[in-house]
Amino acid sequence: MVESIQKGDEVVTTGGIIGKVNKITDAFIVLNVAQGVEMKFQKHSVSATLPKGTIKEIKS
C-alpha cells in the first residue's frame, strides 16, 4: 500500500493524523494537515488511504 501512495491522496497515519499528500520522496511523505500547515512523516507511518473527499467531509 505504501508504494502506491501518490500526490493528492488523502491518508491517515498510525498516530491518527489525517492529511493530503503534497510531496513524496523515497522514505518520506509531506502531508498538508491544515491550511498552510505541512508535516513530514516516514512513508511507513501511513496506516490507510482514504476515499477522496474524506477530509472535506470531516471539516464540514
C-alpha positions as protocol buffer text, in pm:
chain_id: "A"
residue {
  index: 1
  type: MET
  ca { x: 0 y: 0 z: 0 }
}
residue {
  index: 2
  type: VAL
  ca { x: 277 y: 243 z: 92 }
}
residue {
  index: 3
  type: GLU
  ca { x: 435 y: 216 z: -254 }
}
residue {
  index: 4
  type: SER
  ca { x: 106 y: 306 z: -424 }
}
residue {
  index: 5
  type: ILE
  ca { x: 62 y: 641 z: -243 }
}
residue {
  index: 6
  type: GLN
  ca { x: 50 y: 935 z: -485 }
}
residue {
  index: 7
  type: LYS
  ca { x: 46 y: 1312 z: -458 }
}
residue {
  index: 8
  type: GLY
  ca { x: -310 y: 1427 z: -382 }
}
residue {
  index: 9
  type: ASP
  ca { x: -410 y: 1111 z: -192 }
}
residue {
  index: 10
  type: GLU
  ca { x: -582 y: 1154 z: 142 }
}
residue {
  index: 11
  type: VAL
  ca { x: -425 y: 937 z: 412 }
}
residue {
  index: 12
  type: VAL
  ca { x: -427 y: 868 z: 785 }
}
residue {
  index: 13
  type: THR
  ca { x: -109 y: 798 z: 983 }
}
residue {
  index: 14
  type: THR
  ca { x: -61 y: 542 z: 1259 }
}
residue {
  index: 15
  type: GLY
  ca { x: -87 y: 835 z: 1502 }
}
residue {
  index: 16
  type: GLY
  ca { x: -432 y: 926 z: 1369 }
}
residue {
  index: 17
  type: ILE
  ca { x: -329 y: 1237 z: 1174 }
}
residue {
  index: 18
  type: ILE
  ca { x: -527 y: 1290 z: 854 }
}
residue {
  index: 19
  type: GLY
  ca { x: -380 y: 1482 z: 563 }
}
residue {
  index: 20
  type: LYS
  ca { x: -340 y: 1522 z: 190 }
}
residue {
  index: 21
  type: VAL
  ca { x: -12 y: 1412 z: 31 }
}
residue {
  index: 22
  type: ASN
  ca { x: 182 y: 1710 z: -110 }
}
residue {
  index: 23
  type: LYS
  ca { x: 523 y: 1554 z: -172 }
}
residue {
  index: 24
  type: ILE
  ca { x: 677 y: 1207 z: -180 }
}
residue {
  index: 25
  type: THR
  ca { x: 1042 y: 1106 z: -150 }
}
residue {
  index: 26
  type: ASP
  ca { x: 1199 y: 761 z: -116 }
}
residue {
  index: 27
  type: ALA
  ca { x: 1146 y: 743 z: 259 }
}
residue {
  index: 28
  type: PHE
  ca { x: 918 y: 1035 z: 350 }
}
residue {
  index: 29
  type: ILE
  ca { x: 589 y: 1199 z: 260 }
}
residue {
  index: 30
  type: VAL
  ca { x: 479 y: 1556 z: 328 }
}
residue {
  index: 31
  type: LEU
  ca { x: 116 y: 1594 z: 434 }
}
residue {
  index: 32
  type: ASN
  ca { x: -93 y: 1909 z: 429 }
}
residue {
  index: 33
  type: VAL
  ca { x: -278 y: 1873 z: 759 }
}
residue {
  index: 34
  type: ALA
  ca { x: -438 y: 2220 z: 770 }
}
residue {
  index: 35
  type: GLN
  ca { x: -436 y: 2532 z: 557 }
}
residue {
  index: 36
  type: GLY
  ca { x: -71 y: 2636 z: 537 }
}
residue {
  index: 37
  type: VAL
  ca { x: 47 y: 2356 z: 770 }
}
residue {
  index: 38
  type: GLU
  ca { x: 264 y: 2074 z: 636 }
}
residue {
  index: 39
  type: MET
  ca { x: 418 y: 1786 z: 830 }
}
residue {
  index: 40
  type: LYS
  ca { x: 680 y: 1532 z: 722 }
}
residue {
  index: 41
  type: PHE
  ca { x: 630 y: 1163 z: 803 }
}
residue {
  index: 42
  type: GLN
  ca { x: 808 y: 840 z: 726 }
}
residue {
  index: 43
  type: LYS
  ca { x: 619 y: 661 z: 450 }
}
residue {
  index: 44
  type: HIS
  ca { x: 562 y: 357 z: 669 }
}
residue {
  index: 45
  type: SER
  ca { x: 371 y: 567 z: 923 }
}
residue {
  index: 46
  type: VAL
  ca { x: 76 y: 578 z: 681 }
}
residue {
  index: 47
  type: SER
  ca { x: -180 y: 327 z: 801 }
}
residue {
  index: 48
  type: ALA
  ca { x: -451 y: 376 z: 535 }
}
residue {
  index: 49
  type: THR
  ca { x: -552 y: 572 z: 231 }
}
residue {
  index: 50
  type: LEU
  ca { x: -892 y: 738 z: 248 }
}
residue {
  index: 51
  type: PRO
  ca { x: -1156 y: 791 z: -21 }
}
residue {
  index: 52
  type: LYS
  ca { x: -1120 y: 1124 z: -200 }
}
residue {
  index: 53
  type: GLY
  ca { x: -1327 y: 1393 z: -27 }
}
residue {
  index: 54
  type: THR
  ca { x: -1294 y: 1245 z: 322 }
}
residue {
  index: 55
  type: ILE
  ca { x: -1105 y: 1545 z: 460 }
}
residue {
  index: 56
  type: LYS
  ca { x: -1363 y: 1789 z: 321 }
}
residue {
  index: 57
  type: GLU
  ca { x: -1643 y: 1579 z: 469 }
}
residue {
  index: 58
  type: ILE
  ca { x: -1479 y: 1573 z: 814 }
}
residue {
  index: 59
  type: LYS
  ca { x: -1428 y: 1951 z: 816 }
}
residue {
  index: 60
  type: SER
  ca { x: -1796 y: 2014 z: 739 }
}
